[in-house]
Amino acid sequence: MSDFIVRTPEQLPAMLQAFRKQAGLTQEEAAVRLGVTQQTMSALERNAERVSAARLMKLLSLLGVDLVLRKGDVPSQSQAGGPKPPFQW
């Protein structure tokens, strides 16, 4: 199992396309399984940063990809130049 770190939304399209191809699916086949058109699947891959979380989760599940959230290193207050704001939803 390999980890693929995504730090920017612009990284998603290439990763989703690679995962789809690795799963042996064409856009048309993936679209049918998602219940969307091939054009929608194409747009989803091109504009992955604009996809709803629900649709992204469904696609990742279809592709056999787990979404793992891992806390990375956060600069300390002295490194960041000031107090860190409290966590908010």
Helices and strands as residue ranges (DSSP letters): G 9-11, H 12-22, H 27-34, H 38-46, G 48-50, H 53-62, H 77-80
